[in-house]
């Protein structure tokens, strides 16, 4: 039986998979965005999100737990000093996967995995969209519909006027 055996092995041995995910997590924390295959990005998302949650609580125990996964002292420092400050008020969903197409060589689906709070373009776009939403009552909608259905005065079409022709005279020198 295959109970509780859901994660993707990615065609690698356990030690190779753990080392690869550790390196990818370190690269993601360092560069805030990496390009990879979709399968690896999904596996990395499951791997790195709990580490980001641990980084919100800056204690010795949480630092040691994260270090046991990352094995990179500089990235642990970066995570606890810079990244955790930005994600402090976010309740989860720290990463985003954006599909970019297919690789030419083997047609593997490629994507970009990034930290959500570090993409300035999407943060600006989200702020402008949120301001545009309004909520209206049904009475206001009915009044708008009634105003558009029955115009107040009939419109009479007028004949177009002939274009005015102006002649230029040479200026006196």
JOVEN-V847757 format. One record per residue. N is the residue number from 1. RES is the residue in one small letter. OMEGA is omega in radians with two decimals (* if undefined). Layout:
n-><N	N>
res-><RES	RES>
omega-><OMEGA	OMEGA>
This chain:
n-><1	2	3	4	5	6	7	8	9	10	11	12	13	14	15	16	17	18	19	20	21	22	23	24	25	26	27	28	29	30	31	32	33	34	35	36	37	38	39	40	41	42	43	44	45	46	47	48	49	50	51	52	53	54	55	56	57	58	59	60	61	62	63	64	65	66	67	68	69	70	71	72	73	74	75	76	77	78	79	80	81	82	83	84	85	86	87	88	89	90	91	92	93	94	95	96	97	98	99	100	101	102	103	104	105	106	107	108	109	110	111	112	113	114	115	116	117	118	119	120	121	122	123	124	125	126	127	128	129	130	131	132	133	134	135	136	137	138	139	140	141	142	143	144	145	146	147	148	149	150	151	152	153	154	155	156	157	158	159	160	161	162	163	164	165	166	167	168	169	170	171	172	173>
res-><x	x	x	x	x	x	x	x	x	x	x	x	x	x	x	x	x	x	x	x	x	x	x	x	x	x	x	x	x	x	x	x	x	x	x	x	x	x	x	x	x	x	x	x	x	x	x	x	x	x	x	x	x	x	x	x	x	x	x	x	x	x	x	x	x	x	x	x	x	x	x	x	x	x	x	x	x	x	x	x	x	x	x	x	x	x	x	x	x	x	x	x	x	x	x	x	x	x	x	x	x	x	x	x	x	x	x	x	x	x	x	x	x	x	x	x	x	x	x	x	x	x	x	x	x	x	x	x	x	x	x	x	x	x	x	x	x	x	x	x	x	x	x	x	x	x	x	x	x	x	x	x	x	x	x	x	x	x	x	x	x	x	x	x	x	x	x	x	x	x	x	x	x>
omega-><-3.07	-3.14	3.05	3.09	-3.00	-2.98	-3.09	-3.14	3.08	3.10	-3.08	3.04	-3.09	-3.10	3.13	3.14	3.13	3.12	-3.14	-3.14	3.08	3.12	3.13	3.10	3.10	3.12	3.12	3.13	-3.11	-3.02	3.14	3.14	3.08	3.10	-3.10	3.08	-3.09	-3.12	3.12	3.14	3.12	3.09	3.13	3.13	3.11	-3.09	-2.94	-3.10	3.07	3.11	3.11	3.08	3.11	-3.06	3.11	-3.13	-3.04	3.06	3.13	-3.13	-3.12	3.07	3.13	3.11	3.13	3.13	3.13	3.09	-3.04	-3.10	-3.13	-3.02	-3.12	-3.12	3.06	3.10	3.11	-3.12	-3.06	-3.11	-3.00	-3.03	-3.08	3.10	-3.12	-3.06	-3.02	-3.07	3.14	-3.07	-3.14	3.14	-3.04	-3.09	3.13	3.10	3.11	-3.12	-3.07	3.13	-3.06	3.13	-3.09	-3.02	-3.04	3.11	3.07	-3.13	-3.09	3.13	3.04	3.03	-3.06	3.02	-2.98	-3.03	-3.12	3.10	-3.04	-3.12	-3.12	3.10	3.10	-3.12	-3.13	-3.13	-3.14	3.12	-3.07	-3.11	-3.05	-3.08	3.06	3.13	-3.09	3.09	-3.12	3.12	3.13	3.11	-3.14	3.12	3.11	-3.13	3.14	-3.13	-3.12	-3.10	-3.07	3.09	-3.03	-3.10	3.09	-3.11	3.12	-3.14	3.11	3.10	3.13	-3.14	3.13	3.14	-3.14	-3.14	3.11	3.13	3.11	3.09	3.12	-3.10	3.12	-3.11	*>
